[in-house]
Amino acid sequence: MAVEPKKIIIDTDPGIDDAMAIFLALRSPEVEVIGLTTIYGNVYTSLATRNALHLLEVAGRTDIPVAEGSHVTITKGTKLRIADFVHGADGLGNQNFPPPKGQPIEQSAAAFLVEQANLYPGKVTVVALGPLTNIALAIELDPAFVKNVGQIILLGGAFSVNGNVNPAAEANIFGDPDAADIVFTSGADVVAVGINVTHQVILTDADRNKMAQSNGKFSQYLCKILDVYFGYHHDAYNTAGVYLHDPAVLAAAVNPSLMTYIEGAVRVQTSGITRGLTILYNKKKRFGEVTEWSDKPSVKVAVTVDAPAIVKLVMDRLMES
């Protein structure tokens, strides 16, 4: 009996590694992309929407709906941290692509998420690659969303390692810590893949050269936009390669066995110098006093990763596109 592909909605802020993740999803028979929702992060939300529509056009998949997400944080914050210095001013390596012909659907991202989870209860996996505002809004819009959604696999957190915005915080959680705390404590089936894992998944200069020599439509497109991303990593981390954050998370949706996980309650610090910090409580100790940790539902947090398998998966699928 053929396994039915997993229905996924990618919540995304494209982004060079988002582009890789979206293309990987479209090349993976294990998953069926039923929509993209957009959020700020690498770029502002309006540009994220434009980039999402553009990437679907490049892929020849304009049948997939794009729902525009929130332009502000869950607490209505407008001072957003945008990582255009990592991905280029246009989010896609400053290639100045022509504007897409397509338009987003009328529904907001949160309304679309709620609707799809209602339509296919327990069958929809949300792959969240940016700040978690849209997911938190979906939970606020419909409390049943946490039961209806199959799983939320998110790129976020820095578990027992330094962050990448500052020593405390990883970028997606830092983008909207209040939303992240809502999602982590919601009771949904949440899998968090943090930079403690994704920083082990590296596409090297040699890998990029190999991709550049293939005729794959997606690998050719990506090699054009990867320059800015490689340059940033070279300067910021002194590495001859780039971290595959978003593709690694997408790979975890395609094949969960590529990572191992531990379970516990995760809380997010929402103020002060450690704003955006994610702390996992492994529930090994029963504390005497009632705290902000007591009775919080468990989530899964990725702790190890088969990095070579993920890099191979990404390259194989994008090069034969």
C-alpha positions, 0 to 999 in steps of 0.5 A, spaced: 500 500 500 502 506 497 503 511 503 499 517 502 504 523 502 504 528 508 500 534 507 504 540 509 504 548 509 510 552 509 510 558 513 516 562 510 520 568 510 524 567 503 530 567 504 535 563 500 535 557 505 527 558 505 528 557 497 532 551 498 527 548 503 521 550 498 524 547 492 526 541 496 519 540 498 516 540 491 521 535 489 519 530 495 514 525 494 513 524 501 510 531 502 504 534 498 505 542 499 498 545 500 500 552 501 505 557 503 504 562 508 508 568 509 511 572 515 517 577 516 524 575 518 529 575 512 525 580 509 518 584 511 512 580 510 510 583 503 516 582 500 516 575 503 509 574 499 512 576 493 518 572 494 514 566 495 509 567 489 516 568 485 519 561 487 512 558 486 512 561 479 520 558 478 518 551 480 511 551 475 507 550 481 502 556 481 497 552 483 499 552 490 496 558 494 500 563 498 496 566 504 500 573 507 501 573 514 502 578 519 506 584 518 507 585 526 508 581 532 503 578 536 504 584 541 503 588 535 510 590 535 513 594 529 520 594 530 522 588 526 529 585 526 530 583 518 536 579 516 537 582 509 544 583 510 544 575 510 540 574 504 540 580 500 535 586 500 530 582 496 531 576 500 534 572 494 541 574 493 540 581 490 538 578 483 532 583 481 527 578 479 521 581 475 515 581 480 511 575 480 504 575 476 500 571 481 497 574 487 496 571 495 489 569 496 484 573 500 485 569 507 490 571 512 495 566 513 492 564 520 485 563 517 488 559 512 492 555 517 485 554 521 481 552 515 486 547 512 487 544 519 479 543 520 479 540 513 484 535 514 484 534 522 490 531 524 493 530 517 496 537 516 504 538 518 506 546 519 513 547 517 515 553 520 521 557 518 520 564 520 518 567 527 512 564 530 507 569 529 502 566 524 502 560 528 500 563 535 495 567 531 492 561 528 491 558 536 488 565 538 483 564 532 481 557 533 483 554 540 481 547 536 487 548 532 492 545 536 488 539 536 486 539 529 493 540 526 497 534 525 504 537 527 508 543 527 515 542 525 519 549 527 526 552 526 527 555 532 531 556 538 538 554 540 538 549 545 544 549 550 548 553 545 549 560 543 544 564 539 545 567 532 542 574 534 546 575 540 549 569 545 542 568 548 537 568 542 536 564 535 533 569 530 526 566 529 524 566 536 527 573 537 523 575 532 517 574 536 518 571 543 511 572 545 508 568 539 514 562 540 512 561 548 504 561 546 506 555 541 511 551 545 506 551 551 499 550 546 499 543 547 500 542 540 504 536 537 511 541 536 517 539 534 523 544 535 529 544 530 534 549 533 541 551 531 544 546 535 542 542 530 542 546 524 549 548 525 551 541 523 548 541 516 553 545 512 553 545 504 560 546 502 563 550 497 565 544 493 558 542 494 555 548 491 560 547 485 557 540 484 550 543 484 552 548 479 555 543 474 548 539 474 543 541 469 537 541 475 533 547 474 532 548 481 540 547 483 541 552 477 537 557 480 539 556 487 547 557 485 545 564 482 542 566 489 547 563 493 553 568 493 550 573 498 549 567 503 556 564 502 559 571 503 555 572 509 557 566 512 564 567 510 565 573 514 560 572 520 563 565 521 569 564 518 566 558 514 567 556 507 560 553 507 553 555 509 548 552 514 542 549 511 537 551 517 531 551 513 532 545 508 534 541 514 527 542 518 524 540 511 528 534 511 525 532 518 518 533 515 520 528 509 524 523 514 523 524 521 528 519 522 534 523 520 534 526 527 533 524 534 529 528 539 528 529 547 522 531 550 520 536 555 517 543 556 520 549 553 519 556 555 521 562 552 524 568 555 520 574 553 523 580 556 530 583 558 537 581 556 535 574 554 529 575 550 528 570 545 532 565 550 529 558 549 529 553 555 528 546 555 525 543 562 527 535 561 522 533 567 527 529 570 526 532 577 519 534 580 520 540 583 517 542 590 514 549 588 509 551 583 513 554 577 512 557 570 514 550 568 509 546 572 504 542 568 506 545 561 505 540 555 511 537 553 514 538 546 520 534 542 526 538 541 532 535 536 538 533 539 542 529 534 542 530 526 545 525 520 548 531 517 551 528 511 544 524 509 541 531 509 546 534 505 545 528 500 538 529 500 538 536 498 543 536 493 540 529 490 533 532 489 535 539 487 540 537 482 535 532 478 530 537 478 
